[in-house]
């Protein structure tokens, strides 16, 4: 199957650029790393579950960097294609729901403008 994107090459390039940012602004990257590893300390949700959530959020935020990093991590923690597909299905449903909610707001705003 042909890949849509060179995800492995992109991840390597991305990590290089983030490394440059870390040299210029170490506190920024350290702060991000602290947020990223906070769940490791409590382990209330296991690592695989956290990565599945991260993938759903990555899609919602349209973040290619997040997709490549968290896909690697999800695979490392044993996530299956089926589990990833289900997590993405949740993201799709929530985004559709959010669109429906905001559509109701548009209708409400229109009614207010007509009053």
N, C-alpha and C positions, 0 to 999 in steps of 0.2 A: 504494500500500500504506500502510495506517495504521501510524504508529509507536506503539510501546508506551510511549514515554517521550520527553520533549523533551530529547534528549541534548545538543544544541547550547546550549540555554538553561541546562541543568544545568552544563555545563562552564564556561560564563561565570560562573555563580554560585559554583561551586566555586573557580575561580581567584581570585575576589574575596575569598572567605573565607580562602583560603590566603595571599593577600596581607596580610590582617589579621594572621594568625598570624606572618607574616614580619616585620611591624612590631613585634609584641610580643616575638617570640623569633627574631631573625634567625639566630642560630647553628643553630637547629633546622632551619630551611628551607634554609640553606646546606649543612648536613650532608647533608640529603636530596638536594639538587641534586648534590652531589659523588658520592653513590652512584649517582644516576640517570645521570650522564654519564660514569662511569668507563669504560664500554665504548667510548665515542667515542674515547678516547685510544689504546686498543690496536687497535681495529677488527678484532680477530680474527674476530668474528662481525659481519656487516654490519648496518646499522641496521634493515633490514627483518626480518631473522632475530631480532634482539633484541626488536623490537616484537611479533612473532608469539609469542615465548616469554612476553613480558609479558602478552599477552592470555590465554594459557593459564593463567598464574598468577593473573591477575585473576579469571577465572572460578572457579578453585579457591578463592580467598580471598573470593569473593562481594563484590567491591569495585566498586561502580558508578562511583566516581570514576576508578579505574584503567581500567575499561572505556572510558569516554568519552575520556580522555586518550590511551590507547594505541591506540584505534581510529583517532583522528585522526592519530596519528603513523604508524601502520601504512599508512594510506592515503597519507599524504604520501611515504612511502618506497616506494610502488608495490605494496603487498600487494594481492592480488586476493581476491575473495570466496571463491574456492576454496582459496587458501592459508590464509586465516583459518579456514575450515571445517575444514581438515585439522589445523591447530594446536589448535583446540578439540576435535577428535576425540581427539587425544593426551591432552588434559586430562581428557576424559570417561573414557578407558580407564585412565589412571593412578589417577583417583579410584575407579573400579570395582575396580581391582586393590588399592588400599589398603584398601578395604572388605573385600575377600576376605581379605587378610592379617590384618586385625584380627578378622575373623570366626574365623579359625583360632586367634587368641589367646583369644577367648572360649571356644571349645571346649576349649582347653588349660586355661584357668582353671577351667572347669566340671569337667574331669577331676581337677584338683588338689583341688578342693573335695570331690569324691566319694571321694577316696583316704583 
